[in-house]
Amino acid sequence: MEKLEARIRNHDREIEKMCNFHYQGFVDSITELLKVRGEAQKLKNQVTDTNRKLQNEGKELIIAMEELKQCRLQQRNISATVDKLTLCLPVLEMYSKLREQMKSKRHYPALKTLEHLEHTYLPRVSHYRFCKVMLDNIPKLREEIKEVSMSDLKDFLESIRKHSDKIGETAMKQDCRYNQWKIIAKIVFSLLLSPNEKAQQQRNLDNIVSQHPRISSGKKSKKEACASSDLEVPGAQDLVDFSPVYRCLHIYSVLGARETFENYYRKQRRKQARLVLQPPSNMHETLDGYRKYFNQIVGFFVVEDHILHTTQGLVNRAYIDELWEMALSKTIAALRTHSSYCSDPSLVLDLKNLIVLFADTLQGYGFPVNQLFDMLLEIRDQYSETLLKKWSGVFRNILDLDNYSPIPVTNEEIYKKIVGQFPFQDAELEKQPFPKKFPFSEFVPKVYNQIKEFIYACLKFSEDLHLSSTEVDDMIRKSTNLLLTRTLSNSLQNVIKRKNVGLTELVQIIINTTHLEKSCKFLEEFITNITNVLPETVHTTKLYGTTTFKDARHAAEEEIYTNLNQKIDQFVQLADYDWMAMEAGSKASDYLVDLIGFLRSTFAVFTHLPGDADAHSTMSGKVAQTACMSACKHLSTSLMQLLLEAEVRQLSLGALQQFNLDVEECEQFARSGPVPGFQGDTLQLAFIDLRQLLDLFIQWDWSTYLADYGQPTCKYLRVNPTTALVLLEKISRVMRDTSRKNNVFAQFRKNERDKQKLIDTVAKQLRGLINSHHS
């Protein structure tokens, strides 16, 4: 501390020395400084004044400089902004373009724009906030594009569902026109061929058909054929805009979701296929119902075929084949069900033609349709049944409206018209002058022509079924056989069995069926001509018309015999014998006279039948002879039953004499030859049982009967001992009653007693014959 203080004191002394040394200078300096301060103040005032003046003068310049400064700052900012906008504008333009494309529903270009925006433009300006917003929106935009394109696809699916009908209709019209050209070509070709060449050509075609049944013409060949014939028919692409499918497919492919799209498309189309294949419940009522059903199916598969050939893998052949198999099975099942309700052959035929067109159309697109043609063969059987029902009504009307009288002809024109309708030739009838009559009634040519119409109807169904001529011929012959043996036969049998049918009508039916039987060979030729299959061809079915008409004729004959017998029974029921009469009348009973008169007039009808030759007269003669013999036998049997009736317990000889007069009337009728052609007394033999029985009792020739019984030459060979015993007992009862009455008033007469003993003896011997016969 001491040293420090000493040090301080030294320095203070030095400072004092220094100050003392410079003091005057300091004083001078202060003086000068005071002077300078005055000058400085003046200078300051001058500077201040100058500054004020300068400030006043430079104020505008400062403002201009500030403006220039701001302007240059703005220029720098603008330049920077332009540089940034140069980078951002393409991004914004692409985004604007994207929005515009999406707004105009150009989704596939929008997706391409989105790809460029995401991978090319946005990375350059990724540090901007709006770019981050865009990047965040890109997945949403992709999803929006997917949703919008899917919405368009759904609209497309709905559109083709609605337009399937129109698409199918157009495709089937195209096929129909193609077939029309084929038919025209076939007709022209056939006109250029001779008959032999046509037959040879038909056989060649049959061989081709048999070796290659139902060959598909192929899609390409049919379209080329249509194009070559200048048929401008719009296709599926002309009726439906397929761009939504293509866009959606591309979009989903770009987005890596192609498989999802394919699965969705196929699933939706399967659903639509099931809806299309579901037929309406009333489809069978009209042809339009079937047509709309087929149009929808064809439209569906035409669209799928177009998709198959215009996209790569959206649908494939396996998928199409699977859908077609399902469609084919459901279509066939629906057709089987609904066609079974159809009872109109015209509708069945139209349905067949529609099915053929449906099958040919789809076959042209490469779909196998053999099962449809197989099902058509099933429908053919149903068509045949509906035809048979229709023709049953046709035949019934013809037979009901017929007058069953020979057709009168007044001039050559009518004669040729009928001969043109029915194959009939008769030289004798042609020579006769007008007016004259055909032997048959009107139902013969009408039935014949209706059989031909039936054959034509069968032929119509066989067209376009890809069948050989032999198959067509066999089908027609089998159907015609059913028509003859079932439908026509039943119609004829119903007419024959009608209650109000008369003998004249039955006789005319016999004549008519004879002519129809002869016409069967012409029906054979008719079928041969339209099928070009000769009758001698192996496995050719023969027509059974001959049997049908023979059966009808036999039924008519039996009905004649039955009707005659019924008439005889009616007359016999009018018999009113007095079985206790003591004496016979002077003539035959009234009922029998009327009966004989009826038989004479009836058999006169047979003798006046019109005939074209000996065949008819022979036919009618045989019927008349059989009917006459049957009537006489039935009359004889009825009289015998009347005589032996159990209710008649007593029979006088006078009543027997009256009965004998009636039998003689019958014998006189038989001798008079009511029907020509009987030899000798053939017809009288019908009454031989009655005659021998009555002769035995009237002549009382028991000794001869009992003596010769059992011998071939016996006079009373036809008298049965049982019958004789029954009749004898009835006579015996009368004699016993007479004896009792006489015994009351007089003595019993010896001859009556002897006669009663004789009756008892004969009765005993008859019983013996009966017992010996039984043993």
ABEGO torsion letter per residue (X at the ends): XAAAAAAAAAAAAAAAAAAAAAAAAAAAAAAAAAAAAAAAAAAAAAAAAAAAAAAAAAAAAAAAAAAAAAAAAAAAAAAAAAAAAAAAAAAAAAAAAAAAAAAAGBAAAAAAAAAAAAAAAAAAAAABAAAAAAAAAAAAAAAAAAAAAAAAAAAAAAAAAAAAAAAAAAAAAAAAAAAAAAAAAAAAAAAABBAAAAAAAAAAAAAAAAABBGBBAEAAAAAAAAAAAGBBBBBAAAABBAAAAAAAAAAAAAAGAAAAAAAAAAAAAAAAAAAAABBBAAAAABAAAAAAAAAAAAAAAAAAAAAAAABBGABBAAAAAAAAAAAAAAAAAAAAAAAAABABAAAAAAAAAAAAAAAAAAAAAGBBAAAAAAAAAAAAAAAAAAAAAAAAAAAAAAAAABAGBBBBBABAAAAAAAAAABBBBBAAAAABBOBBBBABBAAAAAAAAAAAAAAAAAAAAABGAGBBAAAAAAAAAAAAAAAAAAAAAAAAAAAAABAABBAAAAAAAAAAAAAAAAAAAAAAAAAAAAAGBBAABBGBBBBAAAAAAAAAAAAAAAAAAAAAAAAAAAAAAABBBBAABABBBABBBAAAAAAAAAAAAAAAAAAABBBABAAAAAAAAAAAAAAAAAAAAAAAAAAAAAAABAABABBBAAAAAAAAAAAAAAAAAAAAGABBGBBEAAAAAAAAAAAAAAAAAAAGBAAAAAAABGBAABAAAABBAAAAAAAAAAAAAAAAAAAAAAAAABBBBAAAAAAAAAAAAAAAAAAAAAAAAAX
